[in-house]
Amino acid sequence: MDVTLLGPQRRTAAARAAVRDLMPAGPIAAVSAGWQERESETDELNDVLGGRMRNLELYRRWQQLITADPEYGAAERGLHQQLDEQQEMYALRLGPALAAIEAVGRRNKVPEVRIEAEVDALRTLQDLDHWHLSRVGDIRTRFYAGIRIGERPGMVRQRAELAALVDECAGLIITGGHVGVLLQLLHVFGLVALIKPPVITWSAGAMALSERVVLFHDHGPSGRRRPEVFAEGLGAYSGVLPFPHPRHRLRLTEPEKMKILARRFAPRRCLLLTDGVRVDLRDGQPLPAGARWINTEGMVVSEGTDG
């Protein structure tokens, strides 16, 4: 699917230009559920969209459903408890796996031995990521099957309303915020079946639409958060994993750490979404010239250059 990824929207020039190019006329559906309680605070976003916004209000709809359907609300709370515990178990195992591969990389007494050890340590790390994603997928599958979410009367009505709203719009915008909440609500309301080009997204929205959601923050307020997979994304585009705010959240000046990151998620490229960046992903086409990503040597390179 054709998707346009933007850097974080501290300044709105890139979003305004993308909207002018891709959605020149007609109403525009907007998802700002990642903002949670601030979902309705959309004056600035509506201005960026030329006053043409149709807020899908996924978070408000979700809160209404939980209140009106106590059985569903209880099931959601149980789901979150399971997912939180699974993430914690994964994080406990992830720390030693990453520490091992970093320690192996620092040894160079016999390079050929180190190389073999690095390959095996990387495979162990990738297997751990796969185990976690598989477990998260199983937990979600059991939840949706058990609660029969697509058959619940309130959800049937909400999904029908959303389908009608999206159908009359000229495009779709998905903003940032809390990626876990955003991803959950995109799943709950079946937005994956409604998404069609043109789509413009940034920050948490770009992460949720990717094949795999990766959480990361090397410089977080509570200390370093090693990159960890969170869940499968909606898979609206392929071949790259987005990393918003990379200058503030990644140790880009430490090639050894970036090399592990790039090799861990290969063949997908770790795409850097800095402020003001626009990356138009077109189905079956290479990355556009100028797109910046981390190569398997841990260096930041731009598409279309010799790097």
Secondary structure by P-SEA (a helix, b strand, c coil): cbbbbbccccccaaaaaaaaacccccbbbbbcccccccccccaaaaaaacccccccaaaaaaaaaaaacaaaaaaaaaaaaaaaaaaaaaaaaaaaaaaaaaaaaaccccaaaaaaaaaaaaaaaaaaaaaaaaaaaaaaaaaaaaacccccaaaaaaaaaaaaaaaaccbbbbbbccaaaaaaaaaaacccccccccccccaaaaaaaccbbbbbbcccccccccccccccccccccccccccccccccccccaaaaaaaaaaacccccccccccbbbbbcccccccccbbbbccccccccccccc
